């Protein structure tokens, strides 16, 4: 990296501390593999080779331990195993498996350390390894941060290869043919004379053997599935309405529950009158839960309607009641006593600002809801020696701990059956709805309780993306950008989210600065400071977390500086970009969009680049300023993930991410009045309509030497690219989201 003296010193100190910490928790334990959980209850004649492959006499089951919330990760996990196992995807069944330490996420350490993703130095790599070791010891099984593919890419191919080679050894024992003369294809071991032995027929013999660990992964030139267009395993079910989600779980004898909790989140329940609710059809009982009341009935609709009939006396919110007070607290946080961390201090920013033509601007981003299509739900059965939970969730082992704390069981007594999720965007990292379901079920032991949030309750008790402001300044000289000074103030999303789980996270919050400090430009003079706002409304991780705000702040300021310098927006970004992989991404999106070609009347193009989760992503957006408002015509996206697993799914994830991001940039926010969210349903937080959707062109690039995920990286560049395009078409610079406060859209 360019001028990173202060970063280098800090990373060395942190890396040294991490090495010392590694000794404390034991290198031996870190290197020791976990037991295979599939061995528990394994029936005679079935074989398991590792935690991801189970074969018996009639089927092959592949375990995809990462939760599928619509991103297609179950399909990707199955494809990675199948690539080396030599099976076709229509020959296997898939399962999320049971929560277990063996499924710890190996990729979470990549973005959990205070280093640039491009930093491959000793301190950075050592700290990543040490943090990875700590995550292993914790058994941190989780889905999020676009980590599923980088976590799975090697270990699942190894799992498939281990199973394949062990099955070949079993076939050799049965046939007498040396392993070296055996081949595999289509779920079978093939002998030299053409005889085929199905994997299922070899399961009993393979079960007698120790899994073969001396394996060599195939060269990419031999891949049958990876990098080739595939039809996702869930596409038929989702296209025909037959895919089952958590909300579709049906357990014999179950009752249905709805909750109403204080809409002033964290406020007290002073009292309530449920007289009318108790007389309504189908209602079985009304029970107290933390912060509110649950109605139990014979179906969900009756439970929800009865809950609406209860009269409540709610206490005040523990945060400012009015939205204006939230903004005031954020604005007051640019002070030395609230400095969370100075992330960059390259060059001499003050001197550069004094010596060039200066630009200054402030930016704002609002709270925004997660609002996945499937409302929050959980089905829980509490028994004296066991708890069973059916829902879709992203952190299975933590869910076990949270439920056990409610019911008084040990975490090992909580059986979690993960489900497909109808969207999340970070919403299903939370536990409150599962804990409430457990509270009700704990009062009705022996009876399954299915809790479903109404849409209004889902909005009222969402933990939205954190609010934020930025103060930016910069200088230009001789047609170039020579300095940037960016300060960002936000509440700590990590402190808020992890605090609800009872976990204290020391040190600076990396998500206040994400997307703002880590873009690999070679700015000669660059300062980036993060300020921590005292907690306001409770918040949570939202798709791309802090980068969705930080990327808007950084790239918007950079675009203003480039305009002031009189430079071309794309050419100047390319000039400033020192990271080769990222520069190629910018060059590619320029070629895709035919940047610099003539535009029609009232048209404009905007470009933005943001790196998030290690993925350099550039987007160009073309708009037309019509009499009816801004029309978004086309979007071009280039992103480098090292290896594209499935080009079809990659394109769909990018397109979906762009639509998600543009809709929120155009229209969406959560505001508070009297301590309550004013938006209660989709019509209050409108996304992008079909008639507003542009053509979206996608290019997946493979120059990076690390494999990355693509679920979140398309989101951060969309808002600044759109704002920059609107400026190019209208001359109007917009510095806050959502954009509808300043322009109309067709």
N, C-alpha and C positions, 0 to 999 in steps of 0.2 A: 504494500500500500504506500501511497505517497508520503505525506508529512504526518507520520504517525508515531512520533517519538514518545508522546505521553501514553499512547495506547501500548506501545511495546514495553515500556517500563511497567505499566499496570499489569499487563498480561503475564509478564515474567514473574511478578510477585504472586499473582493468583495461581499461576501454574506451579510454582514452588510449594505453595501451601497445599495445593491439591495432591502433589506427590506425597507430601508428608501425611496427608489424610488417608491416602491409599494404603499406607502401611498399617494405619490404625484399624481399618475394617477388614484387613486380611486379604492378601493376594490369592491365597489358596482358595478361600471361599468364593472369590470372584470367578476363578477359573473352573471351579467344580460345577458340572452341569446338574440341573435339577432332574429329579426323577420324572419318568414319563407318566403323566396322569392317566393315560389311556389303559395302563396296566390294571388299574383298579376295576374289579368286576369283569375282567376279560374272560370270556367264555372259552371252553375248550374248542380248538380248531380255528380260533381267530388269532391273527398276528398283528402286532403293532411294533413299529420300528423306531418310532420317535413320537413326540406329542402331536404330530400332524397327519399321520397316515395310519389307518386301521383297515384291515382286510379280513373278511371272513368268507365262508363258503358261498355266499350269494351276493355280496356287494363290496364295493370299495368306497370307503368314506374318507373324505379329506376335511381336516379341521381348519377353518378360517377364524382365528381367534379375534381378529379385528372386527368391530361392529360395523354393520352396513347401514348407513343412513341415507342411501340413495346414490352414493358415489361409486357404487359397483365394486367395492373392495372384496366382497366374497368371491366374485368372479375372478378378480385379479389374483387373489391368493390361490384359488384352485388352479388357475392357469400356470402359475409359477411352479407349483408342485407337479402338475401334469406334464410340464415341459421335460422334466428329468425322469419322471416315473414312467413315461411312455404310455400314457393312457389318453383317450380322447375325453373331452369334457362331458359328452353324453353317456359316458360309461361310469360316472361317479356320482355319489351323493355328497352333499356338503353339510357341515354342522358348525355352529359357533363354538361348540365344546363347553366345558365347564371352566369357571375361573380357576386359574392356577399360576403360580410363580413361573412355571416353565414358559409361559407366554409373555414374559416381560418384553417391553418395547425397547429394542436396542438403538433406535434412532432418536429418541427423545433428548438425548444429551447434546445433539447437534445444535439445537437452538436454545438450550438451557444454560449456555455459558456466555459470558460477556465478551465475545470475540466476533470479529467479522467472519462471515462464512468463508471468505476468501483467504483467511489467515490459516495457513497450514504449518506454522512454526511449531517449535518444540513445546512451548508453554501452552499454546492453544490445543494442540493434539493430545498432550498429556492430560490436560484438564478434561477434555471430552472423554478420554478413556476412564479417568477416575470417576467422573460423574456417571458414566455408563455402568461402571462397577457398582456404584451406590444404588442406581436404579435396579440393577439385577438383584442385589441383596434385598431390596424392598419388594421385589416381585411386582414392579410397576407395570401392570397390564393396562394399556389404554389406547384409545383411538382418538387422534386429533393432531393439529399442527402439521397436517399433510405428511405425517410420519409413517403411515401404513406401508406404502410402497418401499421407502428406503429401509424400513425395519424388516420387511419380508423378502426383499429381492434375493439375497444370498441364502438366508437360512431356510427358506421354503424350497428353493431348488436343491439345497443340500439334503433336505428331508426326502424329497422325491428320489434323489440319486441313491441315498442310503437304502430306501425301500427296494428300489430296482435291483441293486447289486445283491441284496440279501435274497430276493426272490430268484435271482439267477443262481445263487449258491444252493438254494433249495432245489431248484430244477436240476442242478448238477448232481446233487445227492440222489435224486429220484432216478435220473436217466443214466448216470455214469459218464455223461459227456463233460469234459472240462469247461469251466466257466468261460475261459477265453474263446471258446467256440460258440458261445450262445449269444443270441441277439434278442432284443425286446421290441415290441410294437403293439399298439392297440390293446394293452392290458394283458399281454401274453409273452411268455418266454418261447423263443423259436429255436428249435434244434437244427443242426446242419442239414438233416434230411427233410426239413419242412414241417416236422411235427410241432404242434402248438400246444403249450401248457398254459392254461388260463391262470392269471394271478390268484383268482379265487380258489382254484383247485390246488394251488401250492400253499395256501395259507396255513394249513395244519403243519406241514413240514417246516415252513419258514418260522413258525412259532417256536420251534425247538432250538433255533439258532440265535446266537448273539448278532445283533445288527452289524452289518459291515460298515465300518467307519472310514476305511481307506478308499476315498472316492475322488474323482476328478470331474469337475463340472464341464459341461460341453462348451465348445467355442461358439460364440454368437453366430458364426456361419452355419451351424448345425441346428439352430433353433427352428422349431416347427410352429410355435405359437407366439412367442415373445416377438413383438414388433410387427406382427401380422394382424390385419383386421379380424376381429372376432365378434360373434353375437353373444352378448352377455347372458349368463345363466338365468338371470331373472327377467329378461326382456319380454318373454312370452307371457309370463304371469302378470307382469305389470301392465302389459298392453291389453290384457283381457280382463283386468280387474279381479284376478284370482290370487294375487300375492297377499299373503297374510302378514299383518303387522301386529304390534303389541296391542293395539286397540281391538283387534279381531280375536284375541284369546278368549276361549270359552271353556270354563272348568265346571264340571257337573256340580250342582248345588251352590253355585256362586250367587252372591248378592251384589248389588250395584251401589256405588257411593258417589256422591258429589260433595265438594267442599266449598265453603265460602270463608275466606280468611281476610283479615283486616287489609283493605286495599291501600292503606298507608303502611307500607311494608315494614314489619318490625314493631308496629304499634300494638297496643294492648286491646283486648276484647273486654269492655267494661260490663257488658251484659247483652242478652238477646231474648226475644220472645218468639218461640217456635210453635205457639198454640195452633195457628192455622196450618202450618206445615205438617204437623203430626196427624191431622185429619184428612190429608190428601190421599188420593187413591194410590195404592202400592207402597206407601211409606211404612217402613218397619220400625225404624228408630232414628233418633237424633242424638249424636254423641259429640262430646267436646274433643277438639284436637288442638294442637299448638297454634295459637293465633286465631282460632276460629271454630267453626262447627262443621260436622259432616252429617249428611242425610243418607241413610241407608234405605234402599227401596228395591222393588223387584225388577226395575230396568233403569237404564241411565237417564232417559228423558224424564221420567217421573222424579228421580232423585234431584236432577238439576232444577226442575220447575218448583219442587218443594223447597229447595235451598233458596230460591229467589223469593219465596214467600216469607222468609224469616226476617224479622225486624231486628236490627243490630244497633248497639251503642259502641262505636269504635273510639279508641283513644287516638291521640295525635301521632303524627309520624316522627321518628327520631332524626329526621333530616329536614332541611328547609321546606316549607310548605309550597312555596311558589317558585316557578321556573326562573323568574328574574333573580331570585336569591341564589339559585344554583350558579347562574352565570356570574354573579357578583363575587361569589366565593372563588370561582376559577380565576377570574381576573385579578383577584387580590393575592394570588398565589405565586406571582413572579417576584419572589423575595428570597433573600439569602437564607432565611431560616427554613424555607420550604424546598431548597435545592436538593433534589434526590440524587443527582449525579451529573457531572459534566462528562459527556460521552466522547466529545471530540474537542481538541484545542490545537488545531493544525495551523502553523504559520503565525502571523501577527494580524489578527482580524481587525483590531482597533486601528492600527496604522493603515491597513488597506482601506477601511471605510473612510478614513480621513483623506486618503490620497486619490480616491476615485469618485465617480458620480454615484451618489448613494440612492438607494431605494429602500423604503420601509413599508411594511404592511402587516395587518393582523388577520388571523383566520380562525374559523370556528367550525366544530362538528358537533352534532347533537347526540343525545341518547337515541339509540335505535333498537327496535324489538327483534327478537329472533323469529318468532311467528312461523314455525314450520307447519306444514299442512296438517299433519297428524297431531291433534292436541295431546298434551301430556297425559299419560295413563300408566297404571300399574295394577297388576293383580297379585294379591298376597294371600297366602294361606299360612297361618301361624298355628303350630301344634306344640305340645309340651317339649318335645325333643328336636324339633325341626321347624324351619321356616322355608317356604318355597316362594320365589318371586318370579313373575313373568312380566317382562317389559323390555324395551329396547334401551340400552345404555352404553356409554362409551368407556366407563371405568369400572369393570366388573368387580374387582376385588375390593375396591373402596366402597362399592355399593353393599357388599356383604358386611363390611364393618359398620356402615351407617345404619343398616337395618338391624343388625345385632344389638347396637346400642339402644335402639328403641324397644326391642322385644325382650332383652335380657338374655339372649342366647349368645353362644360363642360364634364368631364369624364363620368357623368351619361348619356350623350347623345350618347356615343359610345356603340353600340350593338356588342358584340363580340360573334361570333359563332365558338366555338372551334372545331377542326377537329382531326382525327387520324393523328399521325405523323409517317413518314417513317424513324424513327431514330432521334436521337438528340445528345446524349452523352454530353449534355450541350449546344449545338449549339442553341437550341430553348429557351434558357434563354435570348437571345439577342433580341434587338428591331430594329436594324438599317434597316433591310429589310422591316419591317412593316412600319416604319416611311417614308422610301423612297416611298413605295407604296402609303402612305397617301399624300405625297407631290405631286405625279403625279395626284392622284384622286382629290386633292384639286384644282388643276388647270383645272380639267375637271368635275366640279360639275354636278351631275345628271347622270354621266356615270360610271358604274362599271369598275374598272381597275384591271386587274390581272397581277401582277408582278412576274416573274419567273427568278431566277438567272441561268445563265449558270454555268456549272460545274467549269469552269475556274474562273468566278467571285466569286463563292462560296469559292474556295480555296484562291483567292487573298484577299478576305475580311473576311476570317475566323479570329476569335480571338483565337489563339491556346492556348494549355496548356503552362504554364509558363516554362521558361528555369531555370535550377538550377545546383548548384554545392554543394558538401559537402566535408568537411575536417574531417577525422576521425582518432582517435587514441585510443589505448586500451592497456591493459596489461593482461597477463596470469600468473598464478602461481600454481604450484602443480597440473597441468592438468586441471585447471579451469579458466574460464574467471572471472577476478576480477575487471575490470574497463573498461568503455567506455567514450569517449569524442567525441561528434559529433556536428559539426557546419554546418549549412545549410544556403546558401545564394540564395535568389530568389527575383524577383520583386513581388510586392503585387498583386495577382490576384483579391482579393476582392476590392482593391482600383481602379484597372483598370476597372473591370466590373461594379461596382456600380457607379463609376465616370461617365461612359457613360449614366447612368440613372439619373444623377443629384443628387446622394445621396452620402454624405460624411460619411465614417465609421471610427470613431476614434479608437485609440488603436492598439495593435499588430494584425497582420494578422495571424489567427489560421492556415491558409493553408500553411504557410511557414514551420511550424513544424509538420503538420499532418502526421501520419504514422511513425514519428521519435521519438517523445517524449512520446507517449501515449501507447506503447505496455507494457502490464502488467507484465514485467519481474521484478524480485527482484534482480537487479544488486546492489551490495553493494556500488559501486562507479559509479555514472552516471551523466554526465553533458550534457545538450543539449541546444545549443544556436541557435537562428534564427536571421539572418541578412537580412535587407531589401535592395534590390538592387533598385536604382532609376529606374523609369519606362522606359522600353525599347520599344519593339514592344507591341502593345495592346494585352492583354490576357484575357482569360475567363475560367470559370469552365469547366473542362474536366472530363470525367467519373472517379470518385473517387477523383477528384480535387488534393489537395496537397499530399494525401496519396500515389498516384501512383509514386511520386518521393521520398517522405520521406521513404516509405516502402523499396524501392530499396536501398537507402542509408543505412538505419539502418540494414536491414537484411544482406546486403552484408558485412558490417563491422563486424557484429556479426559472420558470417560464417568464415571470415578470422581469427578472434580471436580464434574461436573454433578449427580450423585447426592447428593454431599455438600451441594451448594447447595440441594437440594430442587427443582430446576428440571426441566422436561420435557426429555428427551434430544434430541428433534428441535427443539423450539422454541428451546432455548438455542444449539444449533448454528447455526440460522438467524439468531438475533440476533447472533451473533459473526461471521457470514460477511459480509465487506464486498464480495466479488467478485460482481457481479451474475449472471454466468453460473453460477457455483457455487451461489449461493443458489437460483436457479431449479431446479437439479438436486436440491437438498435438498427444496424444496417439492414437486417432482414426485414424488419417491419417497414422500413423506408422503401425497400424494393417492392414489397407486397402491395403497399398503398400507392405506389407511383408518386411518392412524395415530391413535391415541387412542380408537378404537372398543373396545367391551368385549371382553375375552378370556375364554376358558374357564378352568376350574380347572387349575392347574399349567401354564398357558401363559405365554409371555413373548415380547416383541418387543425386538430390539436394532437399533440403527442405527449406521452408520459411514460416514465420508466420508474419502476419500484422493484426492489429486491425484497422478497419475503420468503421465509423458510428455505433460504438458500437458492431460490429460483429467480434468476433475472427475467423480468417480464416487461415487455414494451407493448404499448397499445397506441394506435392511431385511430381517431374518430373523426368522421366527416359529417357535418351538419349543414342544414339549410335553414335560414331565417325566413319563415313564411309569414303571411298575414295572420295565420292561425297559431303561430308560435314556432318554437324550435322543433325541427324534424331531424331525428338522428337517422342518417342514411346508411352509413357503412361503418364497420369496425374491423380493424385488422389487429391480430394478436400474434406475437412471437414470444415463445418461452423456452428456456433450455432446462431440461430435467435429466440430462445425462443419457437416459435410455427410456424410450417410450414403450411401455408394455403393450398397450392396445391402442392403436391409432384412432379407432372409432370412439372408444370411451374417453380418450384424451380430448378429442375434439368436442365431444358432448360436455365434458366437465368444464372446459374453457368457455364454451358458448353459454352454458348455464351460469357460470360465475360472472360473466360479463353482464348478462341480463339481470341477475340478482343485484350486482353492484350498481348498474345504471338506474334500476328502479328505485333503490334506496337513495342514490344521489339526487334523483329528480324530486322525490316525493316524501320520503319517510323520515319520521322523527317521533320520539316520545317526549312529551312535555308534562310537567306536573302542576297541578292546581289543587289547593287544599290538601296537599300531601299525596294526591292520587294521580296515577297516569290518566291523561285526558283521552288517550286513544284506546278503544275497547274492542276493535275488530278490524278486519282487513280494509274496510272502506275508510277507516281513519288513518291507515298507514299503507297507502296504496302503492303497489309495485308497478312494474312496467306492463302496459296492456299489449295484447298481441298486435294491434295495428300500429303500435309505436316501436315494435321490435325491428332493429336494423338487420341487414345482412352482416354476418360475422364470419370472417375468414381467419383460419387458424394455422399456425405453423409450429410444430413441435420440433425442437432442435436437440442435438445430442453431442454437443462439444464438451460438456462438463465431465469431469472424471468421477463425479459422485452421482448416484441415482437419487432423484428427488420425487416428491409428490406434487400433484397439480390441483388438488381440490381447492386450495385457498389463494395461491398466487395470482390468479386472474382478477381478483377483486380490487386490490389497492390501486392499480393504475387507472381504473375506469373513471372514477370521479374527477381526478385532475385532468385526464385527457379530454373529458367532456367539457369541463369548465374552460380549458384552453381553447377548444374548438369553438365554443360559444363566443369567446373573446375575439377569435380570428374572424368570425362571421359578423359580429355586431359591434365590436370595439368596447364591449361592456365586460369589465373584469369582476368576476364574482368570487368572493373570498369566504363564503360560508355555505354549508349544506343544511337542509336540502335546497336545491337550486330553484324550486318553484316560488320561493319568496321573492325572486328577482326576475324570472322570466317565465313565460307560459310555454307549454309543450303541446304539440299537435295531438 
